[in-house]
C-alpha cells in the first residue's frame, strides 16, 4: 500500500460579525426598495386627488422656484410637506404656531370667507389671481364655514409670502385664499442640499443608480468570497491506495486515535495477504 497527499481547497465559514453586517445591509437595502416601490404605487393611485402631484403616504417634495418665501426658503431648495388634517392645521393656527402651507393655486371663488377678517391682517387687501401651479406661503388666517363639511370647502386658508422687498415677489398687500380641497401639505422640513439630492434622484440616471446599489453590493460581496477562498492555505488530504492503485481510504486531518486505528487495519490486511501467499 502507498499513500499520497493532495492539496484541497476548503471554504472557511464566515464569522458571525460579518454575517450580521451582511444581514443588516441587505435588510436596509430591501426595506428602502420596498418603501420606494410602495410609495410609487400609493402616489400613482392618489395622483388624481392631488392635481397630478405625487403625494406618497401623505408626504411630498417640492422645489422652491421663486423667492417669495426668502430668506426662509431659498430658490432651488427642497421642501418636504405632509398632508395634514385641516382641523389640525387650524389648531396649530389657534396656538400661534408658524405654519407654511403648500397648495395648488387654482381656487378663484370669491366668498365672504376669502377675505381676511382679523385686524392684524387688514394690510392684505389684494388677492392675487390663480396661477395654476403649486405655491407655498405662510398661513395668516383660517376661516371656517360651519355650513359645509370637511373636504367640501369648510376651511378657507388665507396665506401670503414673507419676502416683500427682494424683487417684489410678494407685495405687502397681496394674499392668496384656498380651501382644504386645494391643500397639498404643511411644510415640515426644507434643505438646499436636499434640493440638489432630489434633483439627482429624480433624474433617470439617479433612479437607475439607486436600483443598482443592491445588485452591486451582492456582486462585490460574492467576488470577495471567491478571492478569499482561493487565498486561503490548502489543507492536505491523504489518500491511501492499495497495490493495484485503487483508493482504499482517505484521511484529512486525522486524529491520533484514527491514525492508530488505520495503522492496525493496514497491518492486519498485510498479515492476511501474507498468510494467503504462504498457502
Rosetta silent file (secondary structure, phi, psi, omega in degrees, C-alpha in Angstrom):
SEQUENCE: XXXXXXXXXXXXXXXXXXXXXXXXXXXXXXXXXXXXXXXXXXXXXXXXXXXXXXXXXXXXXXXXXXXXXXXXXXXXXXXXXXXXXXXXXXXXXXXXXXXXXXXXXXXXXXXXXXXXXXXXXXXXXXXXXXXXXXXXXXXXXXXXXXXXXXXXXXXXXXXXXXXXXXXXXXXXXXXXXXXXXXXXXXXXXXXXXXXXXXXXXXXXXXXXXXXXXXXXXXXXXXXXXXXXXXXXXXXXXXXXXXXXXXXXXXXXXXXXXXXXXXXXXXXXXXXXXXXXXXX
SCORE:     score description
SCORE:     0.000 S_00000001
   1 L     0.000  154.722  178.505    0.000    0.000    0.000 S_00000001
   2 E  -146.171  158.215 -179.887    1.023    3.558   -0.524 S_00000001
   3 E  -129.530  151.449  176.292   -0.334    6.954    0.328 S_00000001
   4 E  -140.177  147.761 -177.449   -0.148   10.321   -1.338 S_00000001
   5 E  -105.679  128.392  178.884   -1.039   13.777   -0.175 S_00000001
   6 E  -121.403  141.728  177.412   -3.045   16.137   -2.391 S_00000001
   7 E   -72.210  145.078  179.286   -3.922   19.771   -1.689 S_00000001
   8 E  -136.434  130.575  177.946   -7.583   20.526   -1.184 S_00000001
   9 L   -77.320  129.784  176.450   -9.360   23.889   -1.181 S_00000001
  10 L  -125.846  137.535 -179.665  -11.614   24.377    1.820 S_00000001
  11 L   -96.960  117.536  179.249  -14.003   27.272    2.374 S_00000001
  12 L   -78.338  141.082  179.783  -13.994   28.588    5.884 S_00000001
  13 L   -66.822  148.447  179.134  -17.350   29.732    7.253 S_00000001
  14 L   -68.206  149.409  178.063  -17.947   33.480    7.610 S_00000001
  15 L   -69.361  159.758 -179.097  -17.649   34.943   11.063 S_00000001
  16 H   -62.882  -35.903 -179.625  -20.802   35.813   12.979 S_00000001
  17 H   -64.882  -44.009 -179.608  -19.968   39.535   12.817 S_00000001
  18 H   -64.937  -42.360  178.421  -19.652   39.500    9.013 S_00000001
  19 H   -61.668  -39.727  179.790  -22.905   37.576    8.648 S_00000001
  20 H   -65.262  -43.870  179.195  -24.668   40.067   10.924 S_00000001
  21 H   -62.565  -45.110  179.607  -23.362   43.067    8.964 S_00000001
  22 H   -62.319  -40.374  179.373  -24.375   41.499    5.646 S_00000001
  23 H   -64.546  -42.099 -179.934  -27.830   40.709    7.011 S_00000001
  24 H   -64.159  -47.600 -179.201  -28.297   44.281    8.278 S_00000001
  25 H   -62.839  -43.806  178.989  -27.152   45.859    4.990 S_00000001
  26 H   -62.470  -40.543  179.188  -29.309   43.531    2.919 S_00000001
  27 H   -64.907  -39.710  179.505  -32.320   44.279    5.127 S_00000001
  28 H   -64.421  -47.785  179.721  -31.754   48.034    4.809 S_00000001
  29 H   -61.229  -41.892 -179.782  -31.490   47.879    1.015 S_00000001
  30 H   -65.462  -40.928  179.993  -34.578   45.672    0.811 S_00000001
  31 H   -65.073  -42.347  178.881  -36.569   47.984    3.114 S_00000001
  32 H   -62.632  -45.037 -179.278  -35.589   51.067    1.096 S_00000001
  33 H   -61.609  -46.081 -179.368  -36.519   49.371   -2.164 S_00000001
  34 H   -65.251  -38.375  179.801  -39.892   48.198   -0.826 S_00000001
  35 H   -65.576  -44.495  178.536  -40.639   51.614    0.680 S_00000001
  36 H   -63.600  -43.531 -179.279  -39.837   53.418   -2.574 S_00000001
  37 H   -63.386  -46.004  179.422  -41.854   50.897   -4.573 S_00000001
  38 H   -64.598  -37.379  177.553  -44.858   51.121   -2.234 S_00000001
  39 H   -63.797  -38.945  177.844  -44.612   54.918   -2.279 S_00000001
  40 H   -62.227  -43.599  179.725  -44.670   54.922   -6.064 S_00000001
  41 H   -63.535  -46.243 -179.726  -47.814   52.794   -6.063 S_00000001
  42 H   -61.840  -42.084  179.300  -49.519   54.987   -3.447 S_00000001
  43 H   -63.858  -39.779 -179.594  -48.597   58.147   -5.352 S_00000001
  44 H   -68.084  -39.888 -178.195  -49.945   56.755   -8.628 S_00000001
  45 H   -64.758  -40.409 -174.933  -53.219   55.610   -7.072 S_00000001
  46 L  -100.994   12.923 -175.511  -53.966   59.002   -5.453 S_00000001
  47 H   -60.896  -41.085 -177.575  -52.437   61.219   -8.119 S_00000001
  48 H   -66.261  -23.156 -179.563  -55.785   62.402   -9.471 S_00000001
  49 H   -78.531  -14.456 -174.101  -56.842   63.548   -5.989 S_00000001
  50 H  -124.472   38.110  176.693  -53.886   65.912   -5.710 S_00000001
  51 L    55.999   38.338  176.474  -53.861   67.685   -9.064 S_00000001
  52 L    78.477    8.449 -179.207  -51.416   65.199  -10.533 S_00000001
  53 L   -92.049  142.517  178.453  -48.864   65.610   -7.741 S_00000001
  54 L   -80.614  106.436  175.200  -47.071   62.631   -6.203 S_00000001
  55 L  -117.534  110.032 -172.326  -48.009   62.532   -2.526 S_00000001
  56 E  -107.371  117.526 -177.190  -46.743   59.293   -1.011 S_00000001
  57 L    55.037   32.647  178.940  -48.091   58.245    2.378 S_00000001
  58 L    91.288  -14.343 -176.865  -49.034   61.901    2.911 S_00000001
  59 E  -101.415  148.199  177.182  -45.532   63.210    2.162 S_00000001
  60 E  -149.746  159.848  179.132  -44.377   65.116   -0.896 S_00000001
  61 E  -124.491  134.351  178.559  -41.340   67.058   -2.027 S_00000001
  62 E  -129.533  149.174  176.658  -41.376   70.350   -3.907 S_00000001
  63 E  -101.154  129.712 -179.632  -38.599   72.519   -5.294 S_00000001
  64 L   -72.896  125.038 -175.508  -38.788   76.246   -4.488 S_00000001
  65 L  -110.635  -15.511  178.557  -38.865   78.200   -7.749 S_00000001
  66 L  -128.296  169.765 -176.976  -39.424   81.794   -6.588 S_00000001
  67 L  -100.728   22.557 -177.676  -38.086   83.986   -3.799 S_00000001
  68 L   -68.032  -16.777  179.638  -41.442   84.914   -2.256 S_00000001
  69 L  -113.991   15.143  174.571  -40.535   82.973    0.909 S_00000001
  70 L   -73.897  147.767    9.836  -36.930   84.093    1.274 S_00000001
  71 L   -88.375   -1.222 -176.287  -34.955   84.135    3.462 S_00000001
  72 L   -66.127  -43.455 -179.367  -36.662   81.071    4.992 S_00000001
  73 L  -123.515  110.398 -179.504  -36.795   79.081    1.748 S_00000001
  74 L   -76.256  153.780  176.023  -34.093   79.752   -0.825 S_00000001
  75 L   -61.704  138.240 -179.615  -34.694   79.293   -4.544 S_00000001
  76 L    75.979    1.691  173.020  -33.876   75.707   -5.715 S_00000001
  77 L   -81.720  164.346 -179.093  -34.037   74.354   -2.177 S_00000001
  78 E  -107.349  144.922  174.131  -36.401   71.467   -1.445 S_00000001
  79 E  -121.652  141.793  175.914  -39.293   71.437    0.975 S_00000001
  80 E  -106.928  129.323 -178.695  -40.957   68.357    2.405 S_00000001
  81 E  -117.444  155.971  175.106  -44.665   68.613    3.086 S_00000001
  82 E  -127.952  128.705 -177.528  -47.133   66.442    4.943 S_00000001
  83 L   -77.161   84.993 -175.543  -50.813   66.388    4.012 S_00000001
  84 L   -84.110  154.422  177.283  -52.137   67.072    7.483 S_00000001
  85 L   -60.537  132.955 -177.925  -55.775   67.099    8.503 S_00000001
  86 H   -58.499  -30.461  178.239  -57.154   70.657    8.056 S_00000001
  87 H   -65.798  -38.698  177.810  -58.566   70.615   11.588 S_00000001
  88 H   -66.628  -36.953  176.667  -55.069   70.000   12.985 S_00000001
  89 H   -63.761  -40.948  177.991  -53.752   72.878   10.889 S_00000001
  90 H   -61.861  -40.322  179.096  -56.493   75.066   12.341 S_00000001
  91 H   -65.731  -37.928  175.955  -55.476   74.004   15.851 S_00000001
  92 H   -62.914  -41.871  178.399  -51.849   74.909   15.120 S_00000001
  93 H   -61.596  -41.761  179.617  -53.032   78.300   13.902 S_00000001
  94 H   -63.586  -31.579  179.631  -55.040   78.775   17.100 S_00000001
  95 L   -81.149   -6.522  179.325  -51.911   78.035   19.159 S_00000001
  96 L    85.348   15.792  178.884  -49.947   80.703   17.301 S_00000001
  97 L   -71.112  151.540  173.330  -47.562   78.301   15.536 S_00000001
  98 L   -80.397  118.675 -175.864  -45.772   79.374   12.371 S_00000001
  99 L  -125.605  124.978  175.327  -47.396   77.336    9.604 S_00000001
 100 E  -111.897  128.092 -175.309  -46.360   77.306    5.950 S_00000001
 101 E  -114.949  141.352  173.004  -48.754   75.637    3.533 S_00000001
 102 E  -106.065  132.319 -175.805  -48.260   74.290    0.032 S_00000001
 103 E  -146.277  160.284  173.782  -51.350   74.390   -2.156 S_00000001
 104 E   -87.367  117.230 -173.479  -52.430   74.231   -5.777 S_00000001
 105 L   -81.121   77.289 -179.408  -53.196   77.820   -6.712 S_00000001
 106 L  -128.890   -4.570 -174.950  -56.408   77.227   -8.674 S_00000001
 107 L   -80.565  118.255 -176.586  -59.107   78.487   -6.296 S_00000001
 108 L  -118.928   -2.442 -177.396  -60.798   81.572   -7.780 S_00000001
 109 L   -66.488  137.895  176.858  -64.147   81.642   -5.988 S_00000001
 110 L  -107.532  119.487  178.808  -64.917   84.844   -4.090 S_00000001
 111 L  -138.112  171.435  175.616  -66.932   84.413   -0.892 S_00000001
 112 H   -60.192  -16.612 -178.260  -67.112   86.157    2.487 S_00000001
 113 H   -92.111    0.135 -179.526  -64.610   83.529    3.624 S_00000001
 114 H  -102.363   13.713  177.129  -61.938   84.505    1.113 S_00000001
 115 L  -123.261  135.604  178.658  -61.198   87.864    2.736 S_00000001
 116 L   -58.628  140.782 -179.196  -59.146   88.340    5.915 S_00000001
 117 L  -110.370  -28.380 -176.945  -61.256   89.289    8.917 S_00000001
 118 L   -72.624  148.130 -177.382  -58.723   89.883   11.675 S_00000001
 119 H   -61.900  -37.962 -178.156  -57.465   93.405   12.283 S_00000001
 120 H   -68.252  -13.185  178.639  -53.796   92.382   12.057 S_00000001
 121 H  -104.478   14.978 -178.637  -54.472   91.128    8.523 S_00000001
 122 L   -64.884  -19.174 -179.608  -56.097   94.337    7.320 S_00000001
 123 L   -70.622  -21.421 -179.060  -52.980   95.064    5.215 S_00000001
 124 L   -85.914   97.945 -174.963  -53.886   92.189    2.897 S_00000001
 125 L  -115.449  -11.950 -174.325  -56.294   93.863    0.528 S_00000001
 126 E  -122.907  107.139  178.235  -55.343   92.456   -2.877 S_00000001
 127 E   -83.168  130.134 -178.017  -55.991   88.819   -3.633 S_00000001
 128 L   -78.812  156.172  177.488  -53.859   87.515   -6.488 S_00000001
 129 L   -74.407  158.728 -179.129  -55.292   85.592   -9.419 S_00000001
 130 L   -66.410  134.372 -179.706  -54.905   81.831   -9.691 S_00000001
 131 L   -98.680  -18.265  179.454  -51.591   80.764  -11.233 S_00000001
 132 L    77.266   14.810  179.984  -52.431   77.088  -11.703 S_00000001
 133 L  -130.363  160.806  176.177  -49.190   75.914  -10.089 S_00000001
 134 E   -63.927  143.750 -178.721  -48.202   74.729   -6.592 S_00000001
 135 E  -140.617  147.619  177.788  -47.370   77.568   -4.227 S_00000001
 136 E  -125.476  117.596  178.542  -46.007   77.738   -0.679 S_00000001
 137 E  -139.599  168.755 -175.613  -46.865   80.699    1.548 S_00000001
 138 E   -85.588  137.846 -179.648  -47.281   81.438    5.243 S_00000001
 139 E   -71.740  129.281  179.013  -50.635   80.970    6.928 S_00000001
 140 E  -111.238  -30.890 -177.038  -52.188   84.233    8.124 S_00000001
 141 E  -162.396  150.103  175.572  -55.751   83.270    8.933 S_00000001
 142 E  -124.509  124.676  178.181  -58.192   80.349    8.883 S_00000001
 143 E  -112.474  136.097 -176.344  -61.887   80.924    8.223 S_00000001
 144 E  -116.628  126.893  175.597  -64.424   78.156    8.833 S_00000001
 145 L   -96.132  102.578 -175.264  -67.743   77.818    7.039 S_00000001
 146 L   -64.685  -15.489 -178.175  -69.897   75.899    9.503 S_00000001
 147 L   -82.805   -8.492 -177.436  -72.440   75.145    6.760 S_00000001
 148 L  -115.341  151.037  177.487  -70.006   72.928    4.845 S_00000001
 149 L   -85.251  159.462  176.722  -68.487   69.565    5.669 S_00000001
 150 L   -63.379  134.420 -177.977  -64.775   68.892    5.801 S_00000001
 151 L    97.573   -8.593 -179.599  -63.484   68.136    2.334 S_00000001
 152 L  -119.812   18.469  178.300  -66.081   70.332    0.641 S_00000001
 153 L   103.753   19.065 -179.087  -64.617   73.757    1.379 S_00000001
 154 L   -64.361  -38.353 -177.630  -65.278   74.033    5.114 S_00000001
 155 E  -104.359  129.273  173.380  -61.810   75.505    5.785 S_00000001
 156 E  -116.902  125.836 -177.558  -60.503   78.545    3.933 S_00000001
 157 E  -104.708  128.002  175.219  -56.830   79.385    4.405 S_00000001
 158 E  -101.372  120.890 -176.810  -55.522   82.920    3.955 S_00000001
 159 E  -130.930  162.339  178.011  -51.791   82.907    3.138 S_00000001
 160 E  -156.597  154.938  176.330  -49.147   85.379    1.978 S_00000001
 161 L   -74.150  162.769 -178.458  -45.456   85.448    1.097 S_00000001
 162 L  -105.748  -12.405 -179.233  -42.915   86.841    3.556 S_00000001
 163 L   -94.463   99.225 -179.073  -40.494   88.451    1.076 S_00000001
 164 L  -105.185    7.726 -176.113  -41.872   91.920    0.396 S_00000001
 165 L  -116.330  -55.536 -172.998  -38.527   93.513   -0.509 S_00000001
 166 H   -69.034  102.436  175.792  -36.393   91.314   -2.764 S_00000001
 167 H    71.522    7.358  179.995  -37.727   91.746   -6.288 S_00000001
 168 H    52.128   38.042  179.246  -41.240   92.449   -5.015 S_00000001
 169 L   -66.024  -24.785  179.173  -42.122   88.784   -5.457 S_00000001
 170 L  -142.214   95.040 -178.714  -44.789   89.196   -2.799 S_00000001
 171 L   -61.449  151.707 -172.982  -46.111   92.713   -2.374 S_00000001
 172 L   -62.916  -21.095 -178.339  -47.080   93.650    1.183 S_00000001
 173 L  -102.456    2.190 -177.630  -50.797   93.874    0.343 S_00000001
 174 E   -89.012  147.665  175.482  -51.071   90.626   -1.657 S_00000001
 175 E  -152.534  169.067  176.383  -52.528   87.386   -0.365 S_00000001
 176 E  -128.448  153.051  178.029  -53.971   84.082   -1.584 S_00000001
 177 E  -132.526  139.385  177.836  -57.029   82.120   -0.464 S_00000001
 178 E  -157.479  166.878 -179.898  -57.802   78.420   -0.899 S_00000001
 179 E  -108.821  179.666  179.829  -59.712   75.607    0.786 S_00000001
 180 L   -64.426  -17.953  178.737  -58.718   72.174    2.072 S_00000001
 181 L   -69.575  -26.883  179.275  -59.559   70.795   -1.378 S_00000001
 182 L   -96.828   -3.759 -177.498  -56.525   72.602   -2.844 S_00000001
 183 E   -68.018  131.405  176.691  -54.253   71.819    0.105 S_00000001
 184 E  -107.754  -19.846  177.180  -51.145   69.770   -0.777 S_00000001
 185 E   154.982  165.212  174.118  -49.479   69.796    2.617 S_00000001
 186 E  -100.107  136.041 -178.847  -47.851   71.603    5.520 S_00000001
 187 E   -67.962  126.002  179.371  -44.110   72.247    5.278 S_00000001
 188 E  -114.711  -16.456  179.203  -42.261   70.038    7.762 S_00000001
 189 E  -163.878  155.774  175.198  -38.665   70.429    6.507 S_00000001
 190 E  -151.017  150.827 -177.624  -36.560   72.254    3.944 S_00000001
 191 E  -164.808  136.026  174.551  -32.966   71.997    2.739 S_00000001
 192 H   -70.384  -39.459  177.964  -30.831   73.285   -0.118 S_00000001
 193 H   -62.807  -40.080  178.594  -28.794   70.067   -0.053 S_00000001
 194 H   -62.850  -35.277  178.140  -31.998   68.082   -0.211 S_00000001
 195 H   -61.870  -44.302  178.357  -32.990   70.074   -3.276 S_00000001
 196 H   -65.790  -41.888  179.888  -29.818   69.061   -5.106 S_00000001
 197 H   -64.693  -42.215  179.785  -30.200   65.450   -3.985 S_00000001
 198 H   -63.423  -38.768  177.779  -33.830   65.342   -5.055 S_00000001
 199 H   -61.338  -39.162  179.606  -32.884   66.698   -8.455 S_00000001
 200 H   -69.834  -46.828 -177.738  -30.351   63.894   -8.882 S_00000001
 201 H   -65.186  -33.153 -178.438  -32.646   61.119   -7.652 S_00000001
 202 H   -73.051  -18.785  179.666  -35.497   62.352   -9.850 S_00000001
 203 L   -74.868  155.298  178.081  -33.331   62.072  -12.951 S_00000001
 204 H   -56.949  -39.425 -179.862  -33.299   58.781  -14.914 S_00000001
 205 H   -65.633  -41.476 -179.981  -29.617   58.271  -14.057 S_00000001
 206 H   -64.709  -41.482  178.551  -30.248   58.821  -10.348 S_00000001
 207 H   -64.719  -41.229  177.486  -33.132   56.353  -10.266 S_00000001
 208 H   -62.800  -38.740  179.635  -31.017   53.768  -12.092 S_00000001
 209 H   -61.502  -43.816 -179.708  -28.202   54.357   -9.591 S_00000001
 210 H   -64.918  -38.339 -179.561  -30.500   53.634   -6.640 S_00000001
 211 H   -71.123  -28.489 -177.297  -31.797   50.450   -8.231 S_00000001
 212 H   -82.938  -17.296 -177.202  -28.278   49.198   -8.989 S_00000001
 213 H   -56.150  -50.761  179.640  -26.939   49.669   -5.435 S_00000001
 214 H   -61.277  -40.030 -179.493  -28.312   46.337   -4.073 S_00000001
 215 H   -63.986  -44.443  179.385  -27.143   44.450   -7.172 S_00000001
 216 H   -62.463  -38.429  179.817  -23.645   45.930   -6.980 S_00000001
 217 H   -62.313  -46.013 -179.609  -23.437   45.050   -3.299 S_00000001
 218 H   -64.197  -40.144  179.683  -24.297   41.398   -3.935 S_00000001
 219 H   -64.624  -46.078 -177.678  -21.813   41.156   -6.823 S_00000001
 220 H   -62.991  -45.387 -179.652  -18.978   42.729   -4.819 S_00000001
 221 H   -65.021  -34.882  177.886  -19.518   40.502   -1.776 S_00000001
 222 H   -66.472  -42.561  178.438  -19.630   37.402   -3.992 S_00000001
 223 H   -63.098  -41.208  178.765  -16.342   38.337   -5.686 S_00000001
 224 H   -61.590  -41.728  178.931  -14.720   38.939   -2.284 S_00000001
 225 H   -62.424  -40.476 -179.802  -15.844   35.495   -1.105 S_00000001
 226 H   -63.676  -47.409  179.718  -14.348   33.846   -4.200 S_00000001
 227 H   -64.180  -35.839 -179.277  -10.965   35.549   -3.769 S_00000001
 228 H   -64.058  -39.578  179.574  -10.973   34.741   -0.054 S_00000001
 229 H   -64.766  -43.650 -177.597  -11.393   31.029   -0.793 S_00000001
 230 H   -73.035  -21.511 -179.966   -8.523   30.945   -3.297 S_00000001
 231 H   -87.630  -17.160 -179.180   -6.199   32.860   -0.993 S_00000001
 232 L   -71.207  146.242 -179.830   -6.689   30.567    1.991 S_00000001
 233 L   -64.571  146.200  179.652   -3.957   27.885    2.546 S_00000001
 234 L   -75.287  143.657  174.725   -4.694   24.421    1.247 S_00000001
 235 E   -97.956  131.829 -177.500   -5.402   21.654    3.738 S_00000001
 236 E   -69.516  141.588  175.031   -3.617   18.343    2.997 S_00000001
 237 E  -124.587  120.577 -176.952   -5.720   15.316    2.123 S_00000001
 238 E   -96.731  125.699  176.926   -4.006   11.929    2.351 S_00000001
 239 E  -106.012  127.430  178.295   -5.178    9.169    0.035 S_00000001
 240 E  -102.258  122.114 -176.259   -4.250    5.599    0.962 S_00000001
 241 E  -118.207  152.334  176.145   -4.098    3.272   -2.038 S_00000001
 242 L   -83.452 -177.936 -178.311   -3.634   -0.449   -2.385 S_00000001
 243 L   -63.942  -27.296 -179.741   -1.072   -2.183   -4.531 S_00000001
 244 L   -84.516    4.828  176.025   -3.393   -2.105   -7.519 S_00000001
 245 L    86.562    0.172  179.520   -3.589    1.693   -7.320 S_00000001
 246 L   -84.362  144.875 -179.899   -7.184    1.821   -6.120 S_00000001
 247 E   -75.826  124.226  179.495   -8.077    4.161   -3.304 S_00000001
 248 E  -103.466  -23.817  179.527   -8.995    2.193   -0.193 S_00000001
 249 E  -161.712  160.823  176.924   -9.344    5.044    2.325 S_00000001
 250 E  -132.216  142.942  175.653   -8.961    8.797    2.724 S_00000001
 251 E  -135.973  139.062 -179.921   -7.862   10.770    5.665 S_00000001
 252 L  -137.882  113.275 -179.449   -7.940   14.512    6.207 S_00000001
 253 L    53.513   59.223 -176.902   -6.546   15.995    9.387 S_00000001
 254 L   -75.528  147.597  174.476   -6.775   12.669   11.237 S_00000001
 255 L   -79.807  168.342 -179.769   -6.656   12.472   14.994 S_00000001
 256 H   -62.398  -36.728  179.650   -4.067   10.305   16.777 S_00000001
 257 H   -65.465  -41.681  178.659   -6.722    7.714   17.539 S_00000001
 258 H   -65.496  -40.159  179.443   -7.747    7.494   13.879 S_00000001
 259 H   -62.044  -42.681 -179.661   -4.113    7.185   12.800 S_00000001
 260 H   -64.206  -43.005  179.406   -3.536    4.322   15.255 S_00000001
 261 H   -63.449  -40.757 -179.780   -6.678    2.537   14.119 S_00000001
 262 H   -64.485  -39.211  178.796   -5.712    2.961   10.471 S_00000001
 263 H   -63.224  -41.797  179.590   -2.235    1.501   11.102 S_00000001
 264 H   -64.025  -40.485  179.062   -3.748   -1.537   12.802 S_00000001
 265 H   -64.365  -41.524  179.122   -6.132   -2.094    9.897 S_00000001
 266 H   -65.630  -39.269  179.564   -3.282   -1.846    7.390 S_00000001
 267 H   -64.465  -44.315  178.559   -1.165   -4.248    9.446 S_00000001
 268 H   -62.281  -39.056  179.414   -3.979   -6.788    9.634 S_00000001
 269 H   -64.805  -40.543  179.113   -4.532   -6.502    5.896 S_00000001
 270 H   -65.749  -40.863  179.567   -0.820   -7.119    5.213 S_00000001
 271 H   -64.674  -42.053  178.767   -0.783  -10.160    7.553 S_00000001
 272 H   -62.181  -39.347  179.836   -3.852  -11.625    5.900 S_00000001
 273 H   -67.053  -38.381 -179.196   -2.247  -11.176    2.492 S_00000001
 274 H   -67.597  -40.653  177.728    0.989  -12.809    3.670 S_00000001
 275 H   -61.188  -38.935  179.066   -0.891  -15.820    5.050 S_00000001
 276 H   -65.157  -37.497 -179.970   -2.613  -16.229    1.722 S_00000001
 277 H   -68.522  -36.289 -178.641    0.710  -16.192   -0.136 S_00000001
 278 H   -66.724  -32.689  178.632    2.195  -18.868    2.196 S_00000001
 279 L   -68.629    0.000    0.000   -0.668  -21.210    1.416 S_00000001
